Amino acid sequence: MPPWQLLGLLPPLPSLKGLQLECCSHLTGAAVGALRAVPSVEQLLLIDTPAVTDSFLTEAVVHLRGIRTLILSRLPNVRDEGLQALAVLASSLEHLELRFMPEVTPAGLQVVLQLPRLNLVTVSECAGIGKDACRDLGAALVAAGRDVVVEHETTVLVSVSLADEFGASEEAEDLGARR
């Protein structure tokens, strides 16, 4: 039996509040039906799972209408269309994080305007969404009378080795000696 089919064997778990699917490379879109067993989930984390597509996300939120926190990270098959499906969470979603979502653009972020309970949006390392798009979204929310924090995070990794440091010092000394 493929591992994803084990999800279908779960008994109903009505009191489960959090679910994290991470690095589930064998999961397929067919597994989304298993989410019916966990209707009370309030926190859903979908991370680095290729089977999560626009259609998977659309069906998942239909089964999990009580999601308050949704974290989507490293999902290369989710685009703006998938984010638009989040509108069905209007009565519950309070916190949305998008991390390393290469196919999402500012157009996909517009769903935030349809989520009245949302109070925090975090966008991090999404190639198609820059600071300006987050700033524009924040301004649109303020204009609509909404009090929502929109964060845009970037990670800049700088690795300076000792060799780089010594090389720069030697170059500076050589330059000074030539003058």
DRENPA-54641 format. One line per field, with one value per residue: residue number from 1; residue in one letter; x, y, z of N, C-alpha, C in turn. Coordinates in pm, 1 decimal. Example, Ala and Ser with C-alpha at 12.3 -4.5 7.8 and 13.67 -1.06 7.14 Angstrom:
BEGIN
i <- [1	2] .
aa <- [A	S] .
nx <- [1319.0	1285.0] .
ny <- [-569.0	-225.0] .
nz <- [780.0	708.0] .
cax <- [1230.0	1367.0] .
cay <- [-450.0	-106.0] .
caz <- [780.0	714.0] .
cx <- [1320.0	1290.0] .
cy <- [-330.0	3.0] .
cz <- [780.0	787.0] .
***
This chain:
BEGIN
i <- [1	2	3	4	5	6	7	8	9	10	11	12	13	14	15	16	17	18	19	20	21	22	23	24	25	26	27	28	29	30	31	32	33	34	35	36	37	38	39	40	41	42	43	44	45	46	47	48	49	50	51	52	53	54	55	56	57	58	59	60	61	62	63	64	65	66	67	68	69	70	71	72	73	74	75	76	77	78	79	80	81	82	83	84	85	86	87	88	89	90	91	92	93	94	95	96	97	98	99	100	101	102	103	104	105	106	107	108	109	110	111	112	113	114	115	116	117	118	119	120	121	122	123	124	125	126	127	128	129	130	131	132	133	134	135	136	137	138	139	140	141	142	143	144	145	146	147	148	149	150	151	152	153	154	155	156	157	158	159	160	161	162	163	164	165	166	167	168	169	170	171	172	173	174	175	176	177	178	179] .
aa <- [M	P	P	W	Q	L	L	G	L	L	P	P	L	P	S	L	K	G	L	Q	L	E	C	C	S	H	L	T	G	A	A	V	G	A	L	R	A	V	P	S	V	E	Q	L	L	L	I	D	T	P	A	V	T	D	S	F	L	T	E	A	V	V	H	L	R	G	I	R	T	L	I	L	S	R	L	P	N	V	R	D	E	G	L	Q	A	L	A	V	L	A	S	S	L	E	H	L	E	L	R	F	M	P	E	V	T	P	A	G	L	Q	V	V	L	Q	L	P	R	L	N	L	V	T	V	S	E	C	A	G	I	G	K	D	A	C	R	D	L	G	A	A	L	V	A	A	G	R	D	V	V	V	E	H	E	T	T	V	L	V	S	V	S	L	A	D	E	F	G	A	S	E	E	A	E	D	L	G	A	R	R] .
nx <- [85.7	68.6	233.0	78.4	-181.4	-228.9	-318.3	-587.7	-681.1	-703.6	-888.2	-1177.1	-1069.1	-1172.2	-1082.4	-832.8	-612.0	-394.3	-203.7	66.6	212.4	495.9	764.6	655.7	699.0	580.4	314.6	3.6	-228.8	-469.5	-481.4	-595.6	-862.1	-855.2	-843.7	-1090.3	-1119.5	-1018.7	-1162.4	-1152.6	-915.1	-710.2	-466.9	-266.5	4.4	173.2	439.0	705.4	601.0	539.1	293.7	102.8	-96.1	-266.5	-528.0	-530.0	-499.1	-731.6	-933.0	-860.1	-907.1	-1179.1	-1258.7	-1148.7	-1256.0	-1218.0	-964.0	-727.4	-463.3	-242.6	24.3	219.2	475.9	754.8	623.5	610.9	412.9	190.5	-0.7	-124.3	-395.5	-448.0	-418.1	-635.9	-843.1	-845.7	-1030.2	-1260.3	-1210.1	-1286.4	-1428.2	-1261.6	-970.5	-681.9	-407.9	-163.1	102.6	341.6	600.8	890.5	757.6	754.3	583.5	386.5	230.2	187.4	-83.4	-204.1	-195.7	-408.2	-628.6	-626.7	-771.5	-1025.3	-1051.1	-1169.1	-1107.2	-838.5	-528.4	-255.3	-12.0	251.1	515.0	775.0	1071.9	950.2	975.4	827.2	705.7	760.0	887.3	748.0	500.0	394.1	380.1	194.9	-28.7	-68.0	-136.0	-375.6	-531.5	-542.0	-678.2	-919.8	-1006.1	-901.5	-712.2	-437.7	-133.2	121.5	390.4	708.3	963.7	1308.8	1590.0	1923.3	2210.4	2535.1	2849.7	3154.1	3472.0	3779.3	3984.3	3886.5	3886.2	4163.7	4259.4	4145.1	4273.1	4542.3	4525.5	4458.9	4690.4	4879.8	4784.7	4820.2	5099.4	5176.8	5120.8] .
ny <- [-117.7	215.6	482.6	723.4	636.3	544.6	758.4	763.5	562.7	659.9	702.8	907.3	1213.6	1416.2	1603.6	1692.8	1956.9	2065.0	2021.3	1905.7	1867.1	1768.4	1747.1	1531.4	1332.4	1116.8	1157.3	1199.1	1380.4	1253.7	1201.8	1412.0	1380.2	1244.0	1435.4	1485.5	1347.3	1503.2	1745.8	1952.0	2088.3	2362.0	2475.5	2456.5	2331.3	2320.0	2195.8	2177.9	1974.2	1821.8	1732.0	1908.0	2113.8	2366.8	2263.0	2069.5	2231.3	2384.8	2190.6	2100.6	2320.8	2333.2	2115.7	2180.1	2408.5	2553.7	2657.5	2855.5	2935.5	2929.3	2794.8	2802.0	2661.8	2627.6	2516.8	2439.5	2397.9	2545.8	2815.8	3146.6	3090.6	2884.6	3019.7	3190.1	3024.6	3030.4	3207.7	3086.8	3054.6	3273.7	3317.5	3225.4	3230.5	3371.1	3409.3	3407.9	3261.9	3278.4	3116.8	3086.3	3046.2	3002.6	3046.1	3224.2	3540.4	3903.1	3928.2	3699.2	3751.5	3917.3	3789.6	3824.7	4051.4	3954.6	3825.0	3877.3	3827.5	3802.3	3890.6	3892.5	3873.7	3710.1	3725.8	3561.4	3525.1	3479.4	3466.5	3610.5	3815.8	4122.0	4375.0	4608.8	4518.1	4406.3	4632.0	4782.0	4615.5	4634.1	4906.7	4905.4	4753.9	4918.4	5134.7	5011.4	5005.9	4812.0	4638.8	4502.7	4334.4	4332.9	4158.6	4157.7	3950.5	3900.5	3696.0	3735.4	3585.6	3606.6	3503.5	3528.8	3430.3	3354.5	3352.3	3523.9	3761.8	3795.5	3806.1	4044.1	4226.0	4196.5	4281.7	4548.5	4638.4	4597.1	4778.1	5019.4	5021.4	5055.9	5315.1] .
nz <- [0.0	-94.6	84.0	112.2	106.5	356.2	500.5	441.3	600.1	847.4	1144.5	1214.8	1347.1	1546.4	1734.3	1664.4	1631.1	1497.5	1198.1	1017.5	713.9	577.5	355.5	213.9	-11.4	-138.4	-128.7	-290.1	-499.2	-455.2	-187.9	-56.7	9.9	248.8	438.5	532.1	764.1	961.0	1047.5	1234.0	1232.1	1302.3	1259.6	985.9	818.8	527.2	373.9	153.2	-18.8	-301.6	-412.7	-336.1	-494.6	-690.2	-716.0	-512.0	-284.4	-307.0	-268.4	-14.4	160.1	148.5	298.5	540.8	696.1	928.0	958.0	1114.2	1115.8	850.5	687.6	411.4	239.8	29.7	-198.7	-503.5	-691.5	-643.0	-735.6	-810.0	-849.3	-670.3	-428.1	-441.1	-372.3	-100.6	-12.7	81.9	343.5	483.1	721.2	918.1	885.6	1022.2	1018.1	775.8	608.6	357.8	215.2	25.7	-225.3	-540.5	-763.0	-700.8	-727.0	-693.3	-764.6	-664.5	-394.8	-354.0	-252.8	15.0	70.3	82.5	318.2	607.8	880.7	895.5	1036.1	1017.9	770.2	625.1	405.3	256.2	84.6	-165.5	-494.1	-687.6	-549.8	-426.0	-195.3	-254.2	-350.2	-119.4	39.5	-108.3	-81.8	194.4	209.1	64.0	234.5	460.5	348.4	316.9	569.8	734.6	984.1	945.9	964.9	735.7	642.6	489.8	434.9	386.7	335.3	364.4	300.6	395.6	350.2	460.1	417.5	590.8	408.0	211.4	355.3	413.7	155.1	62.5	229.2	152.8	-113.5	-74.3	56.7	-147.1	-336.2	-198.3	-175.4	-435.4	-492.7] .
cax <- [0.0	147.9	223.2	-26.9	-310.6	-244.9	-399.6	-727.7	-716.0	-719.5	-1025.3	-1205.6	-995.7	-1244.0	-1020.2	-700.8	-610.4	-284.6	-158.0	181.5	256.0	624.7	850.6	577.5	721.9	495.5	175.2	-54.5	-348.8	-580.7	-479.8	-667.1	-988.5	-833.1	-857.5	-1225.2	-1108.2	-965.7	-1232.3	-1133.4	-780.3	-702.9	-334.5	-225.2	133.9	203.2	577.7	790.0	523.6	505.9	154.6	15.7	-115.5	-383.2	-649.4	-517.6	-526.5	-873.1	-1013.9	-824.0	-973.2	-1322.0	-1275.5	-1092.2	-1307.7	-1185.1	-821.5	-695.8	-325.5	-204.7	161.5	249.4	618.7	822.5	521.2	630.9	296.7	79.2	5.0	-225.4	-527.1	-460.6	-439.4	-772.1	-932.5	-846.6	-1145.0	-1361.2	-1171.4	-1314.9	-1478.7	-1169.8	-826.3	-626.6	-263.9	-121.3	245.0	384.3	747.0	951.9	649.8	805.4	482.5	286.0	255.6	101.7	-225.2	-249.4	-211.1	-532.8	-726.9	-622.8	-879.0	-1150.6	-1038.7	-1189.0	-1051.3	-693.5	-458.8	-112.2	31.8	396.5	565.0	919.3	1143.7	864.2	1043.3	738.8	642.9	859.4	844.5	648.4	369.2	345.0	345.9	69.5	-135.4	-91.5	-206.8	-513.0	-601.7	-567.9	-784.1	-1045.1	-1036.7	-856.2	-591.4	-365.7	11.1	174.6	536.1	787.1	1093.2	1408.4	1706.2	2044.9	2317.9	2666.6	2950.7	3286.9	3571.5	3905.9	4060.6	3836.0	3933.3	4306.9	4277.1	4110.0	4377.6	4661.6	4499.3	4465.6	4831.5	4944.9	4739.5	4885.8	5242.8	5198.1	5096.5] .
cay <- [0.0	339.1	552.5	825.0	571.7	526.5	870.7	725.2	466.4	730.0	718.6	1049.6	1274.3	1542.6	1701.0	1729.7	2101.3	2103.3	1919.9	1947.6	1774.9	1821.5	1655.1	1411.0	1315.7	1010.6	1199.4	1237.5	1461.4	1171.0	1198.5	1526.2	1332.2	1198.9	1549.8	1481.7	1285.6	1600.3	1871.4	2054.5	2144.8	2508.0	2512.3	2367.4	2362.6	2240.5	2233.9	2095.4	1856.9	1849.9	1699.8	2021.2	2194.7	2454.4	2183.8	2008.5	2336.0	2419.7	2087.6	2093.8	2425.1	2301.3	2020.6	2235.0	2545.9	2620.7	2691.4	2990.1	2962.1	2851.9	2818.7	2737.1	2681.7	2541.3	2446.2	2492.3	2374.5	2633.1	2945.2	3243.1	3026.6	2811.7	3115.8	3243.5	2929.6	3059.4	3293.9	3011.0	3060.0	3410.2	3323.7	3167.3	3250.9	3486.9	3421.6	3343.9	3273.5	3225.7	3111.2	3016.8	3007.6	3065.0	3073.8	3317.4	3679.1	3996.0	3902.3	3596.1	3811.6	3993.2	3713.3	3878.3	4150.0	3881.1	3750.1	3981.7	3794.2	3797.3	4001.0	3886.3	3810.6	3710.8	3680.5	3546.4	3456.3	3446.5	3536.6	3699.6	3916.3	4208.4	4463.7	4704.7	4450.8	4394.2	4767.9	4816.1	4538.1	4697.5	5033.1	4871.6	4708.4	5037.8	5209.2	4938.0	5011.1	4687.7	4645.3	4379.7	4349.5	4264.0	4154.2	4102.8	3912.3	3843.7	3643.8	3755.9	3510.5	3652.8	3416.2	3581.2	3338.8	3418.1	3370.6	3646.4	3873.8	3814.2	3845.7	4185.7	4301.7	4193.4	4366.3	4687.2	4668.3	4606.4	4902.1	5127.6	5017.4	5100.0	5460.5] .
caz <- [0.0	-95.3	212.8	118.9	129.0	500.4	548.4	426.4	704.6	974.9	1193.7	1235.2	1458.5	1560.7	1823.7	1614.6	1605.1	1409.8	1104.2	938.3	609.6	535.2	279.2	181.9	-154.7	-193.0	-119.8	-419.0	-488.1	-407.5	-41.5	-0.5	65.7	386.6	528.9	590.4	897.1	1057.3	1017.7	1336.5	1223.3	1304.0	1210.2	878.3	760.9	408.6	349.8	67.4	-59.3	-441.7	-448.3	-304.4	-614.8	-678.2	-692.4	-379.3	-186.2	-320.3	-202.9	128.1	238.6	154.1	409.3	664.6	700.5	1053.6	965.1	1163.1	1075.0	732.9	643.6	284.2	218.4	-67.9	-276.3	-638.7	-777.4	-602.5	-802.3	-766.3	-849.5	-544.1	-319.3	-450.5	-304.2	42.7	17.5	157.7	485.2	527.7	859.0	1016.0	869.5	1092.4	995.3	651.3	576.3	228.6	217.0	-87.3	-317.6	-662.8	-865.6	-649.2	-765.5	-619.4	-795.2	-571.2	-261.8	-345.7	-175.2	151.2	81.9	103.5	443.8	708.3	1011.8	883.4	1102.3	989.3	646.1	614.5	275.8	268.7	-22.9	-279.9	-603.1	-761.4	-463.3	-364.2	-86.2	-303.7	-356.5	18.8	82.8	-176.8	-17.9	324.3	185.0	23.7	355.0	542.4	279.1	338.8	712.7	797.7	1066.2	914.7	950.5	618.1	656.3	378.9	490.4	297.0	405.1	288.6	362.9	355.8	407.5	434.0	472.7	627.6	284.6	150.0	436.8	392.6	16.1	52.6	298.4	69.1	-228.9	-28.2	81.9	-277.1	-397.4	-125.4	-203.9	-573.4	-504.0] .
cx <- [90.5	126.8	108.9	-163.2	-335.5	-327.3	-547.5	-774.9	-733.7	-865.6	-1054.0	-1133.3	-1055.7	-1176.5	-879.6	-702.5	-501.7	-240.7	-44.5	217.6	383.2	707.0	780.5	586.3	633.3	346.6	125.3	-178.8	-468.0	-589.9	-560.7	-800.0	-975.7	-848.1	-997.4	-1221.8	-1062.3	-1031.0	-1206.1	-995.2	-787.6	-569.4	-292.4	-94.6	157.8	340.1	646.4	723.3	472.5	361.2	58.1	16.5	-232.4	-508.5	-646.2	-555.6	-674.0	-961.1	-985.1	-900.0	-1124.2	-1349.6	-1234.7	-1130.7	-1270.5	-1039.7	-804.7	-555.5	-291.1	-64.6	185.7	395.1	674.1	723.6	526.6	511.0	173.0	102.2	-104.6	-364.4	-550.9	-485.8	-580.6	-872.5	-941.8	-963.2	-1252.6	-1329.0	-1200.0	-1359.5	-1378.7	-1024.8	-779.5	-480.8	-226.4	27.0	270.8	536.4	797.0	846.5	681.0	700.6	375.4	327.7	168.3	-47.5	-282.3	-272.5	-343.8	-642.3	-734.1	-735.8	-1014.0	-1152.1	-1048.4	-1129.4	-898.5	-630.6	-308.5	-87.7	183.4	434.9	716.9	974.4	1052.7	913.8	954.9	676.6	750.8	800.5	735.0	509.3	310.0	303.3	213.1	-48.8	-170.1	-170.1	-352.3	-594.9	-635.0	-681.5	-920.5	-1083.4	-993.8	-727.5	-517.3	-217.5	53.8	326.3	597.7	925.7	1182.8	1525.4	1825.4	2155.7	2450.1	2766.7	3086.5	3385.8	3696.2	3991.1	4015.9	3887.5	4080.9	4334.8	4248.4	4217.6	4503.3	4643.9	4509.7	4610.5	4906.4	4909.8	4808.7	5034.0	5271.8	5185.5	5217.0] .
cy <- [124.3	416.1	652.9	763.1	545.7	640.2	836.7	627.0	532.1	729.5	868.4	1099.9	1411.6	1645.1	1741.3	1877.1	2144.5	1988.5	1978.7	1836.1	1833.8	1712.5	1523.7	1386.6	1208.4	1044.9	1235.5	1321.4	1384.5	1170.2	1311.5	1484.6	1286.4	1313.5	1558.6	1426.6	1385.1	1737.8	1983.8	2119.3	2297.0	2558.8	2409.4	2418.4	2265.9	2284.8	2131.0	1963.6	1881.1	1821.7	1812.9	2114.6	2289.3	2373.8	2115.2	2111.0	2375.3	2318.7	2080.6	2197.7	2406.1	2209.0	2080.2	2381.4	2622.3	2661.3	2836.3	3032.0	2870.3	2893.0	2734.2	2766.5	2579.1	2452.4	2498.4	2476.6	2452.4	2769.8	3036.1	3180.6	2950.2	2905.2	3172.6	3153.0	2957.2	3149.0	3219.7	3008.8	3197.3	3418.1	3272.7	3212.4	3382.3	3513.1	3341.6	3369.6	3207.2	3232.2	3029.0	2960.4	3072.4	3105.5	3173.3	3460.5	3771.9	3975.4	3797.7	3649.5	3884.5	3919.9	3765.2	3978.6	4084.6	3804.1	3846.9	3951.9	3794.3	3916.6	3999.4	3809.9	3822.4	3651.3	3676.8	3467.0	3404.2	3530.5	3638.3	3811.5	3996.2	4293.9	4559.5	4643.2	4437.3	4530.5	4811.7	4742.4	4598.4	4826.9	5007.1	4826.5	4825.7	5118.6	5143.3	4934.4	4887.4	4710.6	4512.6	4412.1	4267.3	4273.4	4097.2	4076.4	3862.1	3798.4	3663.9	3684.8	3560.1	3564.8	3469.7	3486.5	3416.6	3442.3	3497.7	3768.7	3901.0	3858.8	3993.4	4271.6	4308.7	4282.3	4512.8	4727.7	4684.7	4737.9	5020.5	5134.4	5069.5	5250.9	5535.3] .
cz <- [0.0	35.1	221.8	145.1	277.1	560.7	543.6	532.1	841.1	1018.3	1204.3	1360.7	1486.0	1651.0	1779.1	1574.3	1508.0	1321.6	1021.7	841.2	550.7	468.0	249.4	31.9	-217.5	-187.1	-259.4	-394.0	-435.1	-255.1	20.8	61.3	209.3	486.4	588.9	732.6	1003.2	1038.6	1117.4	1332.6	1215.1	1252.4	1106.6	820.1	646.0	359.8	260.8	28.5	-201.5	-481.2	-415.6	-425.4	-589.4	-645.7	-556.0	-272.8	-188.7	-247.9	-52.7	209.5	243.7	272.8	544.0	679.7	827.1	1067.1	1008.6	1120.9	959.1	690.8	519.5	251.9	120.7	-144.2	-420.1	-731.2	-734.5	-665.9	-745.8	-757.5	-719.1	-427.3	-322.5	-380.0	-154.9	82.8	96.0	307.3	546.4	673.0	962.0	1005.1	931.5	1056.6	870.8	630.0	442.8	226.4	97.9	-182.9	-453.5	-765.4	-821.2	-683.7	-679.7	-646.8	-699.7	-431.6	-245.0	-269.5	-31.8	173.5	109.6	235.3	562.3	846.0	1012.5	953.5	1078.8	859.7	642.5	480.1	285.9	151.0	-133.9	-397.1	-675.0	-679.9	-392.0	-253.0	-131.7	-308.6	-217.1	73.4	20.5	-115.2	117.7	309.9	146.2	144.6	446.7	480.8	298.7	486.5	789.6	875.1	1051.8	900.4	829.3	626.6	529.9	434.5	378.7	381.6	314.2	363.9	307.3	427.1	366.6	498.7	511.3	504.3	213.7	224.1	411.3	250.4	-2.3	117.3	213.8	-52.5	-190.6	-3.3	-49.2	-344.7	-332.0	-157.1	-343.6	-586.7	-473.0] .
***
